[in-house]
Amino acid sequence: MVKLADNALMVLKERYLQKGTSGSADETPEELFRRVARGIAAAERKWGGEKEVNNWTESFFEVMKRLAFLPNSPTLMNTGTVAGQLSACFVLPVVDSLESIFSTLKQAALIHQKGGGTGFNFSQLRPKGDPVYTSGGYASGPVSFMKIFDAASAHVKQGGKRSGANMGILNADHPDIEEFISAKKGLGNLQNFNISVGITDAFMKAVYGNAPWDLIHPNNRKVIKTLESGNLWNQIVENALLYGDPGLIFLDTIHSKNPTPGLGKINATNPCGEVPLMPYESCNLGSINLSKMTIGGSVDWFGLEKTIDIAIRFLDDVIEVNQYPNPKIRKITYRNRKIGLGVMGWAEMLIKLGIPYDTQEAVELASRLMHFIQEKSKASSRSLAMIRGPFPNWEKSIYYPNEPLRNATCTSIAPTGTISVIADTSSSIEPLFALAYQRMHVLNDDTLTTVNRQFLDYLYEHHHDVNSILESVFEKGTCDDITSLPTPIRSLFKTALEISPEWHLKHQVAFQRYTDNAVSKTINLPESASHNVVDELYKMAWEHKAKGITVFRNSPKGKKVLNLGVKG
Ligand code: UDP
């Protein structure tokens, strides 16, 4: 029997279990994991016999059933169904012609329809007011096209189950950059987009040196306008503080780690930022549940290694059985075979090990752990390459000729927004959001209530006044001011907003050091956070070689996905 938490069951029933003709779930969670395991292991037939297929079906089923590893949502939803699209992440090109813009929009709609998310860099589009020779009119600029993409996304629910997620990027030297930076201002603007400014090292140096900054026409490369770089930077910081957007993506850092630089530059990421991709590339993700990777108060390195090996094979198999939205995506995905193995349950693992999140010890373990995951993932990808051959573009990659790998990238840290609910653990590498919280439902206004299980276990084991403690936790979502709890316990159970933004970033940077792709991380800021805090964090992220950064300021106004406490 698969053991699942109530919230997990509710999410599965609504969106993941196959429905019968009556519209109600026609599949048990166990059957779901079987369907997925069998569907993915079918890829094994290409290299082995029926026995191999059956063995891997069992291994894949077993890791999912134990909630030790889960693939991204589209794989859980669509394997073995007519939808058949299994990847969460796509990047599409945006070229400066009406025909190509609307062709990309169509491709995006079809990707959303089956549960994928899309990223775009709009910097090739001519600026607002530029002549359009075919019509004799004037161009409306990148932001106006983003609004069209946004409206389309709102109407195409992903797989009928979530609304289309997008990443929109504009480079800091585009003439429309100021309009872009404040594009989220005003209620309801670009709701289906995360937006990020594409930042180069040259821009950061201009900001540090207070130098002027040229905005350049993307087609004729003429300087259209010159701004104070510091002024542009302050606009970015101000909007990020007020609206949580724009984030930054660091193009030169991404390029310096591009596994296939000979094939061209990477100038965009998927919606949550964890996978930088070239146009038409797709990537499928999966995450290991770290809360299942401890044994007797220590990291279960052996269990972790075994799970990594199964997970990498699973993700490589996904590329084989995946149904691609169009031939271009299929071709480049086959040629680079990018996969992204990541983690969830990091905060829960730290609690099990007795290490508070905001300590050097936690950050050092983050590095050590991700280094291990990276090395073992590469070892598994190498073993697969020996039998299945390296990825077809290997000879054009940084790995040629010394390291034959099956996959151009192996690791990525995704937000695990839904699969962490299914696995009943903390999301990704985030600290606990709260000890008690309500999660706004993605599709309607229902809420899911969650009380941290580890905290409850601790209370029942060590305290008599559980009810009065819980009363206070329900109110605030935290335990920091409950003086009847010992100080080390209050430190161990600190939540996202009680942890300073610098510690959030330190975890992101530690995981990034050993991640091929990128790390999706929300740096939570208190409501009182100042302009200077964001200014420093954004600079620190660049200095420490993060590939991108996003902040989120807590605000009592506005609709959030997660709400602290369960009262009120
Ligand atoms: N994603 C999406 N729509 C959503 C949530 C996620 O398209 O509503 C895509 C997006 O590319 C994101 C990736 O899925 O970066 C992974 O997100 P997450 O880990 O939260 O997905 P899960 O597998 O937990 O549903």
Boltz pocket constraint, residues with backbone or C-beta under 6 A from the ligand:
constraints:
  - pocket:
      binder: B
      contacts: [[A, 71], [A, 72], [A, 73], [A, 74], [A, 88], [A, 89], [A, 90], [A, 115], [A, 116], [A, 117], [A, 118], [A, 158], [A, 162], [A, 163], [A, 164], [A, 165], [A, 270], [A, 271], [A, 272], [A, 273], [A, 274], [A, 285], [A, 414], [A, 415], [A, 416], [A, 417], [A, 418], [A, 419], [A, 420]]
      max_distance: 6.0
